[in-house]
Amino acid sequence: MSIDAHDPMIILCETMKKLWVYDSPIDDVRPANAFAPFPKALPDIDGRLDQWLERASIVPLWSKEWKCRQGWQVGPRVLNDTIWYWFKNGGGWYCLDKADSRKLFRAGDLILIPQGREHTVELYHGQGVRLITAHFHAHIFNSINLLTLMGFPTLVPATANSPFGTASMTLAREYAVQAPGWKRSMADLIFNVLLYIIRHHEASFQPMGGAIHRDLPRLLPALEWLERQLGNSSLTVADLARKAGVSEVYLRRLFRRVTGIGPSAFIQRRRVERACTLLRLTSKSIKQIAAETGFTEPTFFYRVFGRWTSVTPAAYREGKRIFSRPSAALTKNDTL
């Protein structure tokens, strides 16, 4: 079949091609070493850090702006999500755990409290202080807290170029308006600020080392499979061991080294965390959420949820979010 160069369709296609296809006259590409490096980027000698970040998942829950009076305080408390505090003005102190000393913060600083960490924050000077908070999950493999694993600083001091204020106000606006794409927009904002901290505040990090960096990749097949099976009420530790290609005994050792708790408690925690997200972000009934997170008996769901959060599912949905420590969450008489 011959092609007629005068065919109207051929002429139209060639015309369109000229309009949108552009060949750059520049032949050479600027070499990578022509760009200035980040001054304090967190070193990544073996590429492990980049692997964690590629696998990271950010799930925004909510963000609000508050007007605080002098003497405002929150805590001591433990929550099941990571918390972002940004004070537009005023100053105060914070501490982690009961034995920790008080540390001062000033207006513009960013405070990041990792999931499950006991904390107290208090405002000690300033009237009509504007505070923006954001609650989110930051996980690797949907299971391991990103901030804890990488040793993020709790307090990140503000500088002239810090994006904390702009990002905080945008987070509050996105949550308030909830225009299409608001969750993705919030997740991208949070991730970009975390990247900024990694690349500009290297000296403030205290990364977890040793066994967790060696053993976490070995748990990857089991952790990724677990996320797809949280609604499966027949899930067992033996199933996880098979996915990881190890014995149950060795799997329990791996889980304790990487997560600090055994696989049974870890599965319960992930189910409760998934339930918390559904309670916060959907209008599904508590019975539906219980079923979707692998609890066949609603009464058992209430009991387990209460052990991990210290509140009922209904109270959590209303905004009461106190999270228990993992060691108190599972008794020897409980099943998954």
N, C-alpha and C positions, 0 to 999 in steps of 0.2 A: 504494500500500500504506500503510495507516494504522498508526501506532505506538501500541500500548497502554501507557499510562503505568503500568498495574498489572502489566505483564509481569514475572515474577520476575527475568529476566536484566537488564532495564532497571533495576530496583530495586537489584540486586546491583552493577551497574556504577556507579550513582550513589553508592552507599554506599562503594565502594572509592575513588571519586574524592575523596570528602570526607576520606578517611583520609590520602591521600598528596599531594593537591594543596593547596598552601599559598600564599595571597596575602598578601604582606607589607603591614602597615598603614603602613609608612614610604614616603612618596611621593618624598622627595628623596634623591638619592645624594650622598654626600660628594664634593666636587670634588677633582680630582687635586692641586691646589696646597695642599690641606689636609694632605698627607702630607709629612713631613720628607724631603728628598733625602739620598742617600748622600753622606757628607762628602767622599770623595775618589774618586768614580767616574771611570773612564777616559773622557775626552770622546769623543763620537761625532758629530761635526759633520755629516758627510754620510751617516750611516747605514751606512757600510761595516762598522764593527765589529759591528753587530747582524747584518748579512748573514753575516759570517764565523761568528759564533756559532750562527746558525740552521742553518748547513751543517756544523757541527762534529760529528765522530763520535768517541766515546770507546769504546775496546775494552780492557777489563781483561784482563790476562794472569795475574797471580798476586800474592799479598801474604802476607808472613810476618812473624812476630815473632822477634827474635833476642836472645840474651843475649851481650853483648860484653865482652871483657876490655880493660883499659887497654892502649893501643898498637894496637888493632885498626885495620886499614887496608884499603882496597880501591882498586885502580887503580895506575898510570894505565891506563885502559881506555876503549873506545868500544863502546857497545851499540846495538842496532837498535830499542830501545824507550825510552820516557821513564821516568825513575826518580824515585820519591818516597821521601825519607828523612825519618823523624821520630824524634828521640831523646827518649825519656821523661825521661831524666836524663843527666847527664854533659855534656861539651862537647868541641869539637875544631875542626878546620879543613878547608877544602876548597879546591880550585883547579880551574879549567877551562883546558885546554891547557897545554902545557909551559912557556910563557913567562908564564903568569898568576901573580900573587902570591897567597899564602895569605890566605884570609879566614876569620875565626873565626865559629863558631856556638855557640849555647848551648842548653840543654835546652828543648824545646818549639817551637823554630824548625822551619820546613818548608824542605827543600832539594829543588828540582826541577831535574833534569838533562835537558835536551832530548835527543831521539833523535839519535844520531850525533855527540854532543859528547864529546870526550875529557875525563875528569875523574878526580880523586883525592879521596878522603874519608878522614880519619884521626881517631880518637878519642884525645885527649891527656890526659884526666883523667876519673876515675870508674871504680869497680869494679862489675861486674854491671850494666852499662848496658843498658837495654832499648831496642832499636831495632826499628822497624817499617818495612819497605820494601814498596813497591808498584810493579809494572811494568805499564805500559799504553801504548797508542797513542792519541794525540790528533791527529787529522787534520782538515783542511778539504778537502772533496771527496775524502776517502779518500786523499789524496796529499800535501798540504802540511802540515808539522808546525805545529800550532796555536801552541805555545809560542814557536817560533822566529819565526813570522810576526808575532805580536803583541808580541814582545819581553818575555815574562814575566820577572820577576826570578828569579834562581837561588835566592836566600835570601829567605825571607819571615819576618820576626821575629814571634815569638809575642806576643800581647797577652792581656788578661784575657778578651776575647770571641772569641778565635781558635777556629775549629772543628777545628783540625788534629789534636789529640789524640783527640777523640771519633771523627772520621772515620777516622783511622788504625787505631784499635782495631776499629772496625766492619768496615773493609776486611779486616783479618786474620781476623776471625771469619767473615765471609761466605765467604772463600776456603777456610778450614779446614772449614767445615760443608757448603758447597755445596748448600744447600737450594734447592728450585725457585725460579728467579728471581734466583739469586745474581749472575749476570753483569750483569743490568739494574740490580740494586741497587748493585753496585760502580761501574758506569758513572755512575749518577745521583749517587752520593756524590762521585766525582772531579770531575764537571762542576760541582756546586754549590760545591765548594771553589775551583775555578778562577774561578767567578763572584764568590765572596767576595773573592778577591784583586783581580780587576778593579775591584770596587766600593769597596774600602777601601785599596788600595795604589797609587793612580794614579801617584804620584811615582816609583815604582820601575821603571816600564815603559820600555822602549826600543824602540818599535815600528819595524819595517822600513817604510821609506817609498819614495817614488819609483816606479820602474817596476813593482815587484811588485804594488802595489795597483792600478795602472792596467791591467796586463796579465793578472793572474790571472782576472778575469771573462771575458776573451776566450778563455782556455783552457778555461773551464768545460765547454762541450759535449764537447770531446775528452777531458777528464779523467773526466767522468761515464761516457762511453761506454767508456773504457779499463777502468774497474773491472768492467764487465760482460763484458769480452772478454779478461781475463787468461788464461783457460784456452784461448783460441783460438791455436793454434800458428802459424797463417798470418797473424797480425796484423802489419801493417807500419806504418812511419812515414807512408807515403802515405795509409793509412786514417785516421790521426789528423788529418792535414792537411785531408782532406776534411771530417771532422766539425767542425773548427774554422773551416772556410771560408777557409783561407789556403794559400799555397804551402808546399811542403816546406822551402824555404830560410827563409821567414819563421817557420815553425813552430819550426825549430831555434833561431832567435834568441829567440823567445818562451820556449821551455823553458829556455834558459840564463839568461835574465834572471829568470825566476820561480823555477826550481828549482836553478840553479847547474850543471846537467848537461844533456846533450843528450837528445832523446827516446828514443833506443835504450837508453842507460844507464838512463834513468828507468823504462822498461818492465821492464828486467831487475830493477831495484831493487824495483819494486812486486811482481813475481812472487816474488822471494825473501822479501819481507816477508809476503806472503800465505802462502807456504810455512812461514815461521816461526810464524805464528799457528796454522796447521793442525797443525804439529808439537807445539805447546804445548797446544792445546785439544782435540785429537781423538786417537783411537787408529788412524787410518788408516795404512796402510803408506806407506813412503817412495816406493815406485813409484806408488801412487795419488796422492799429493800432487804428485809431479812432473808427472803427466799433468794434474791439475786446475789446475796453474799454467802450463800452456802449454809444457812441456818434453817433446818426443817421445822424446828419447834420455836415459835415466837417467844415462849417463856425463857428458853435457853438463850435466845438472842438478847433479850432484855438483861438477863443476868450477866452475860459476857460483856455486853456493851457497858453496863454499869461498872464492872470491875476495871475496865480500861479507861473510862472517861469520868467516872464518879457522878454522872448525871444520866437521866433517862434519854432515849432517842428524841422524845418530844421536846425536852428541855434543851438538848443540844441544837435542835432545829431553831429554837427561839433565841439562841445566842449564848447559852451557857456552855463553855468549852474548856473544861478542866480535864486534863489527861493524867491517868495514873502512871506510875512507874511500871516497867514491864515485869519486874520480879513478883509483883503482887497480882498479876493478871490471870494466872493459870494455876489451878490446884491439881494435885495428883489424881483426883477423882473425876476431873473433867475430860471430855473427849473433844475432838475438833469440832 
